[in-house]
Amino acid sequence: MFDYSDGIYLPEPSQAERDITGASSHHCVAHTVLGDGHGVHTQAESLLELHNLFQLNAMMNVVSLQEQVRFFYGWDPDDQQQHIFDVVVTLDCESRIAIAVKPEVRLESGRFVTEMQEVAWWVYEHGFADDVRIMSEADINPVDLRNAKIFASVREADPEADAVALDVAQGLPTGGGQSLRDLTLSTGMAARGYRALIRLIRSGLLRLQQHEVIGPKVVVMNANAKGTVIDMQNRKSLMVRSFQADDGSVGQQTAA
């Protein structure tokens, strides 16, 4: 059993620079807790945003994320335009990626992409972020999303169970695999051991043998080398930069 003698802790407050609406008649609004330990209160203004946040939270190379981030830009300092990024993430390499989340249907006309090309130019100009990206439902993998939700549900550490699970996991030979059920039995801690083993998958000390939803039957392997569950550098929705030529005209170039 968990020891609650030190009290129950609430998650850290949201870092959003704008609160989402309390309710909506035409789209989902959501609040969840992400991060590690007691976690951080996180807001989403649509189901797509929520799914994107879950997946970002599960990436081992994402150090932190902040939702609803204001960015001011424009030539006139007294009349600045504003764009609110749905989320800005910081990676373990210290790069910052500003992300706009939009459904595919909103991208078909090209108007939003054109708008974001201008915003992206100012982002690079001001050094606000190292990259700007658009994410849509095309970037949501059902298996990754389900696993991301599982990771979020076991975020709180259980030091005793975590130590036992780590000892069991380290007993696996490099490249050798065993089911989560068998490893759980080896911990002798039932559900606590199972959750602790999932936290080891989340941290990269264990890895899934196959890309599948986490469950008792999945086979996990010892992973000595650090990896990423989802590598941000491989996401396909790369932002297209816009730039201003010396003659004042606006052109485009694809971000590397």
N, C-alpha and C positions, 0 to 999 in steps of 0.2 A: 504494500500500500504506500501511497505517497505521504510524505510528512508535511502537513499543513500547519505545523506549530509556529512557523514564522509568518503566517497570514497568507491571504490570497492577494496576488498582485494583478493590477489591471495593466493592459498593454499601454505602451507609450502613445501619446496623442498623435494624430495625423500630422504629417509635415506638409500637407497640401496648402498652397497659397490662395486657394479659393475653395470654399465648401460647395459641394454639389447640392442640388435642390433636394428638399426633404422627401418629395414624391413626384411621380410623373404619370400622366394618364396614357402616354404613348411609348414609353420605353422603360427599361429596368434601371433602377438606382440601387446601389449595393454598398454595404459596409462589411469589411472582413478584417481579420488579423493576420498579418504576414510577418516574415522575419524569423528570428530565432528566439528561443527562451520565451519570455512573456509576450514578445512580439510588438508590432506597431499597428495601431488602428489605420486602416487604409480604405479609401473611398473610390468608388467606380460609378460612372454616369451611364453605363450601359453594360449589358451582359458581355459584349465583346471586349470592353475595357477590363472587366473583371477577369475573364479568361486570359487575357494578355498579361495581367498582373500576376496571376497564378503561375503562368509559364516563366515569366521573368524571375519571380521569386525562387523558382526551382533551379535556376541556372547557377552552377557552382562558380562561374566567373563573374557573377553579379554580386558586388559588395553591398550596394545599397540602392534603393529606388525611392523616388519622391513623385507623388502624383499631383496633377493639377498645378503645373509650374508656369508662372507668368514670364513672358519674354517681350520686352519693349524694343521697337526698332523703327527706323525711318530716318529721313534726311533732316527733318525739322525737329530740333531738340525740344521745342515748346509744343509740339503736336505729334507725339509719338503714337504709332500704331501698336496694338497688342495682340499677341498670339498666346494662347494657353496650351502648352504641351500636356498631353494626357499623362505622360510619365517621363521622367529623366532618370536614367540608370547610370551608376558608376561601376566600371568593371575593375577587376583586380589588377589590371595594368594601368589603372588610374584614368583611363579614357572615359569620357562622358558621352552618352548617346541620348539625344532628345527624340522622343517618339510621339507621333500623331497616330491615333487609332481611328480608322474609318472603315465601314463596311464596303465591300467591293462595289455595290450599286452606287455608292457616293463617289466612286473613282472613275466611273465609266465616261462621264462627260469630259473629264480632264480639267475642269475648273479648279477643283481642290488641289490637284497636283501642280497646276500653274501657280496657284497662291503659295503653296509650300516651297516652290522653287525660289521665290523671292524671300520668303522667311529664312530658308536655308542659307542663302547668301549672307544675310545679316547675322545669322548665327555664327558662321565662320568669321565674318568681319569683326564681330565683338568678342570672339573666343568663348562664347557661351557654352558650346559643346564641340566635341570632335567630329560628330557625325549626326545627321538627321535622317530619320527613317519613318516610313509609313507602314503600319501593320494593319492587316485586315484578317477576316476569317480564313483566308487562304494560308495564313501563317500559324493557325491553330491546329496542332496535331492531336487527334482524340486520345491517343495513348499517352503522349506527353502531358496533356491536360489532366487526365485522370491521375497519373502519378504525381503531378504537381499538387493536386488537391490532397493526396495522401501525405506527401511531405509536409504540407502546411498543417495537417491535423496532428502530426507527431513532433511539432517543433520544440515543445518544452522538454528540457533535459531531465533525465532521471539518473543521477550520478552513479548509483549502485548498479542499476541495470546496464547503463552505458559501459561501465568498466567490465562487467561480465561479458557483454556482447562483443566488446573489442577483443578480449582475450580469446573468445571462441573464433572470431573472424581471423585473427592473426594465426590461428592454428591451421587455416586452410593453406595448402601449398599454392604458390604463384601459378596461376593458370588452372588450378583445380576448382571444381564447382560443387555446390551442395544446395539442396532446396532450402527455402526459408523455414519450412516446417521442421526439417531435421535440425537446422541450426538453432531454431527456437527451443527445441527439446534439449539441445546441448547446453543451453543457458540455464535450464531448470527454473526459469522465471515466467513461464507462460506468456500472457499478453504483454507484460512489461518487457520481456526479452524480445518479443516480436517487434514492438515499437522501436526498441533500441537498435535492432538490426536494420530497420528501415532508415533510421537516422544515419547509420553508417553508409547506406546507399546514397543518401542525400549529400553526405560530406565527401563521397568519392572513395572511401576506404574499401567499400564493396561495390561491385558493378553487376548489372544484370547480364546474364549470358546472351539473352535475346532482347530485342526491343518489344516489350510486352507490358501489360498492366501488372503492377506489383500485386502478388497474392501468395498464399502459403506454398503453392506448387512451383513458383518460379525458381530457377536455379541462379544463384549468385556466385560470383568469383572474387577472389582476392585481387584487389587492384592497387598495387604499390605506387604506380605512377598517377599523378593528379591529372584528371581530365575534366571535361565539361559535359553536363547532361545535354545542353543545347548550346552550341557555340554561336554567339552573336555575330561573329564574322561570317558565318555561313547562311544567315537568314537571307531570303531571296528578295525581300522588299527593300532594296537599296534606294535611298533618296537620290533624286536627280538634282544636282546643284544648278543654280542659276548664277550668272555672273554679269557684271556690267562692263562693257568695253569702254575704251577711252573716248569713243564718240557718243557715249551715253546709251547706246543700244544694248538690249538685253539678249544674251544668248544662253545656251545650255551646254552642260557637259556632264557625262555620267560619273558619279562618284566611284572612286576606285574601290 
